[in-house]
């Protein structure tokens, strides 16, 4: 439904230039929820604005529904109002001097050919019912809560039955509890409507819980793309592992195992001792690499288990922070700080000597050494 090929976009001002997007290619199938995830300034919003027609790229091609809306080679640029898109901005951009009804009706009243009054009223009511704002047609927009304003912006984006929906961090202005509720509501709605969605966010929880596919961006490029579980469990770069969730990094050197195959293991020398990890085909014996393991995957070994057992190390608990559903523990192991997340009933006390176990299946080798 959305196909982006070799997209480049450079911002220029006062004799300087910044390459915001560098040869990005994306293919989003119909009905998929695709997320661009990355830190501020990585180019994700620029891509969204290029798809919307709010920015004209330097080069590349953008197709929506198989139709080119931008092509540098064919000299094509379709203005935003002819792209049949719906967009929800970070600030919602609702008009405070209008009622709920008039906000939603606005795109229809400026559509060509313009629908009749009865058709507009029917489409507005349908859109408001979709987002659970039915009955609030006459309410002034500023009198809505934050969550209701977000729904209003979504209804306005959907009322003209767009081919694709573009979402620019639409949940960032909501409080934590409402943001969690709206994540579920928004995902359920777009799936029910089977509308192709391009979503931009810097919040990894939003990306993981809402997306069919995620593209992690940094400095104008896509570093890794894949399903949420793949991105989280099997990062291909230190940047991805560090940006998507909390993790532990250990500098390491491969001793053996580069030819072990996917079913084997690699043995690595680390500051906390020898560890066995899942193999990485891109790494070779003797390479300096980085091991990453998520805090929730490190186990507190049972009392009496020897520190010489496979992938077990001895450490001392420096701190324990109660987080409700878990306890976040900081453990010092041979001068290295290891984060461990445990169920509160399993949490040790500060100062306790503990044995940690690193399950082989959760230890990943990433080529390159962490800075």
Secondary structure, DSSP 8 states (H G I E B T S, - for coil): -EEEEEEEEEEEETTEEEEEEEEEEEEE-TT-EEEEEE-TTSSHHHHHHHHHTSS--SEEEEEETTEEEEETTTTEE--GGGS-EEEE-TT----TTSBHHHHHHHHHHTSSS---HHHHHHHHHHHHHHTT-TT-TTSBGGGS-HHHHHHHHHHHHHTT--SEEEEESTTTTS-HHHHHHHHHHHHHHHHHHT-EEEEEES-HHHHHHH-SEEEEEETTEEEEEE-HHHHHHS-SSHHHHHHSS--EEEEEEEEE-TTS-TTSEEEEEETTEEEEEE--TT--TT-EEEEEE-GGGEEE--TT--TTSTTEEEEEEEEEEE-SS-EEEEEEETTEEEEEEE-GGG---TT-EEEEEE-GGG-EEEES---
